């Protein structure tokens, strides 16, 4: 939870950015304000921060910050944002391509006497450069992103990749949880399986792509070592086949259908009776 005054200040800060009213940021910041940005080692004072933000806005005139969450802990305010914009001018050596970008960012604020004294921005600049440097989306490019999900998110257990390949408002279709929206819902689904089947792995057997859609035939290999939909851990090893469907837009997964063989999973765990021979 954050105090209303702190949240109002944070939201006003990003609203001024999005409206191009950078000169008014001084009303919200402390005299010794500092901005720490991504891979730049030296912090910026207010004048330098305004120049940095103006540079981004020159390259992405429609740059906007969609605030997804504001929280406060131990004196630090954390803000989760999806930044969006369309590149209209050169940016870090990349010519203007008119490509829309969408990237998750994390912002950390420290307040002194109700003013922003420090602002740290964590953003994947490599992700932005990939988006503006890529050619038009192709089925092959979409297939590569789908495979990253299995290879990096599941097999390498790199959950940070979720933010890089899924849209913030991804739509999720799952037999257990129904239809949900938002990257937090997708992470929740992953966490449910991680808790029940820690260090599970997947083998991809076939990948088919057409238009904005990619279908992946695969098999999960796991051991049931945690609670799962009311079932106590059994220690049983399972192999579960599945077919999952992804829909892509602007280089991100915007919709996901999980079609794993849940009946087979429950049979292997002993939660369903084995079919009787006729």
Secondary structure by P-SEA (a helix, b strand, c coil): cccaaaaaaaaaaaaaaaaccccccccccccbbbbbcccccccccaaaaaaaaaaaaaaccccccccccccccccbbbbbbbbbbbbcccccccccccbbbbbbbbbbbbbccccccbbbbbbcaaaaaaaaacccccaaaaaaaaaaaaacccccccccccccccccbbbbbbccccccccaaaaaaaaaaaaaaccbbbbbbccccccccbbbbbbbbbbbccccccccccccbbbbbbbbbbbbbccccccbbbbbcaaaaaaaaaccccccccc
